[in-house]
Amino acid sequence: MTGSHAGTTRAPQRADKVVPAHHSTESSTHPVASEEDLLSIRHAVRAATLHAGFGIVDQTRVVTAASELARNAYVHGGGGTLTLDIVRRLGTTGVRLTVEDDGPGIEDIEEAFTDGFTTGAGLGHGLGGARRLMDEFTLSSTAGRGTVVTATRWNNRRAP
Amino acid sequence: MNGHPSAGVPILQLGDVLISGLLNELDDKSAMAFTEELTQTISSTGARGVLIDISRLELIDSFVARMLTHLTTTARLLGARVIVAGMRPPVAITLVELGIELSGVETALSAEQGLTALGWHRAAPTRAGEAR
């Protein structure tokens, strides 16, 4: 795993960094440049959640969030990348999605999180919905310079 | 993009009811093609009811949800009632958290319950002993 965000934005230079997440490597970057990519991303994210030991509901949450974020990057950001990391802290495992695009950026971030807000195809639940599906969520966007979303879900199956 | 879009899933006709299902690997193009194909079939068959089995869908994101909503509305405008059947529980939980209620889309727990709602009934079991 690279230490800085900037590192994950670059196309991987070394073969050992592009091994899919379901292999032993814990980080992988996937292009978001076509509708086919959206399908591949679902597969990769599903595999990562399985690797992290997630139950079926959490798997579905994370794959759905990834689908929303990747679609946002594809439709509004003109494409980008999704980086998938298996992360660990205090004995728990998580899956972190980092979705970046070089699109126009988001002018009004608060507005973009509002359910029902959309500037393109979709119900407009994408961003706010994806945030609700994940435990941690940060978005940074600069007009004209693209958007980066980082979202993590932890595998903390709580006792009832 | 291609000239002959096909959703790749069969649409069966049973009387005035159409039956179809969505596959897990539903990409955007197939989803659009399915909507178009189903709408045309409703129009050409005069179907009054449509059952869509979604028990194989492991994920419904806002795109697929929008497609189901549009499809249901379009079918209704053509005089057909759509029932979406067999949603997996994790998909239902995730949809609610996403903030999508699929309002206006009628659902059923299973394909059989959906068909029953559309007026189909399991034939009474034939009694072999009464064949006089």
Chai-1 contact restraints between the chains, C-beta under 6 A:
chainA,res_idxA,chainB,res_idxB,connection_type,confidence,min_distance_angstrom,max_distance_angstrom,comment,restraint_id
A,E35,B,D27,contact,1.0,0.0,6.0,A-B,restraint_1
A,E35,B,D28,contact,1.0,0.0,6.0,A-B,restraint_2
A,L39,B,D27,contact,1.0,0.0,6.0,A-B,restraint_3
A,I56,B,P90,contact,1.0,0.0,6.0,A-B,restraint_4
A,V57,B,P90,contact,1.0,0.0,6.0,A-B,restraint_5
A,V57,B,I93,contact,1.0,0.0,6.0,A-B,restraint_6
A,T60,B,P90,contact,1.0,0.0,6.0,A-B,restraint_7
A,T60,B,T94,contact,1.0,0.0,6.0,A-B,restraint_8
A,R61,B,T94,contact,1.0,0.0,6.0,A-B,restraint_9
A,V63,B,L59,contact,1.0,0.0,6.0,A-B,restraint_10
A,T64,B,L59,contact,1.0,0.0,6.0,A-B,restraint_11
A,T64,B,D61,contact,1.0,0.0,6.0,A-B,restraint_12
A,T64,B,T94,contact,1.0,0.0,6.0,A-B,restraint_13
A,S67,B,D61,contact,1.0,0.0,6.0,A-B,restraint_14
A,E68,B,D61,contact,1.0,0.0,6.0,A-B,restraint_15
A,D115,B,G99,contact,1.0,0.0,6.0,A-B,restraint_16
A,G122,B,S62,contact,1.0,0.0,6.0,A-B,restraint_17
A,L123,B,S62,contact,1.0,0.0,6.0,A-B,restraint_18
A,L123,B,R66,contact,1.0,0.0,6.0,A-B,restraint_19
A,H125,B,S62,contact,1.0,0.0,6.0,A-B,restraint_20
A,H125,B,L98,contact,1.0,0.0,6.0,A-B,restraint_21
A,H125,B,G99,contact,1.0,0.0,6.0,A-B,restraint_22
A,H125,B,I100,contact,1.0,0.0,6.0,A-B,restraint_23
A,G126,B,S62,contact,1.0,0.0,6.0,A-B,restraint_24
A,G129,B,L98,contact,1.0,0.0,6.0,A-B,restraint_25
A,G129,B,G99,contact,1.0,0.0,6.0,A-B,restraint_26
A,R132,B,E97,contact,1.0,0.0,6.0,A-B,restraint_27
A,L133,B,E97,contact,1.0,0.0,6.0,A-B,restraint_28
